[in-house]
Amino acid sequence: MNRIDPQNALPLYHQLYEILHDKILNHEWQPGDLIPAEFELTEKFQVSRITIRRVLDMLAKEGLVKRERGRGTFVAEPRLEHGLSRIVNFTEDMIHRGFKPSTRVIFAGVVPASDYIAERLDIEEGEELVRLDRLRLADNEPMCVEHSYLIHKYVPNILKKDFSKISLSKHKAAEYGIRWIRATQVIEAILSPPDLSHELDIKTNSALLYIERVSFSQKNLPIEFLRAYYRADRYTLHNELIGGAG
């Protein structure tokens, strides 16, 4: 459907929504393309500007377009789904999606465990932790920042490695025999502070998906505390729920 049919039982805005929605999903309009101006859409589809704005708002809420003051409306980059039912390895996940992953190490060092982290890792406050802060990129575009805290005694000498070039998860398994078998996590929507905004190349107070995770080894020991900050304009979270009786 490429035109509005006044005889159609569907409301005009719904017909227009389907037309523009299909143009985006069928890649007739590519990510980054400027969508025709409101007056052009008004003339082409013979609907009011109020209808045009309503449809663009609907598409924006779905994350399919982004509106920039003074510039217009653009087709948004597709969001990446982040699964909640398994422990996701960023590098493998990006390769699976057809992106070229890369990592920049922001900080690497040994720090004392705060009371908050110590409680979650079931250790004493002040125990040595290896802290590794990394910027994760896909096709050179910043996607998330990860702050990993590992109990130092389980991963001695780990800081001798350059984790901008090698996989932390693979190195843990190969060198220390540590594999994650389960994790607990909480998820929040937050606004990006200036430091994270700079690292992720987004505006301050942009929306972020914040994940706080404790990962357990095959011996059921909590070994890593992770804080991850995902760009909300590029990520969605998904999960599969199974219904029960009742």
C-alpha positions, 0 to 999 in steps of 0.5 A: 500500500503506497497511497491513502484510500479515503474509502478504507475503513482504517483511519487515515493516520493508521493507513499512513503509519502502515505506509511509512512503517513498511518503507522503513522495514523494507529498507526503501528508506535506509538508516540515516535517510532524511524523511521528506518534510511534513509539507511534502508528506502532506501534499503527497498523501493529502492528509493534515499536518496533525496526522503527519505529526501523529504518525511520526510520533508513533514511529519515534516511540517505536525507535524507527525514526529520530527527530532532530530540531532544526534538521528534520526526521531521520530513519533511526539506526536499528536497535540491537536486542539484548537477551535476558535469558542468557549471559551475553558475550558482547564480542560473539553477539556482535559477530553473530549480528554481522557487526565488527566488534572492538574494545577500548580499555578505559581503566584497568587496575586493582581497587578495594571492594566497596561495601555495596560490591562486597555484599553482592560478591559475598566478600569482605569490604576492602578485599582486592578487586580487579577493575576493568572499564571497557568501551564496547563498539560495533563497526567503530560505533560506541554501544556500551560501557562496561565496568567489571569487578573481579575478585583478584585472588581468583584471577592473579596476574590478569592485568598483564593482558591487553583486553582491548585485543583479547576476550576477557571471557575466553581468557578467564576460561582458558587461563583460570578455568572460570566459566559463568553458569548463571547470573543475577541482574537488575535493569534500570533506565537512567540518564547518562552523566557527562563522563559516560555521555562523552565515552558513548558519544551521546548527549548528556542526559540521554537515555541509557539501559543500566544493567547490574549483574553478579556472575557465578562460576561453575563452582557456584561462586560469585566472582564478577560484579558488572555495571553495564551502560547501554545506549537506549537508542541502539538497544532493546531488551527482550525475554521469552516468558512461559505461561503457567497454569492459572 
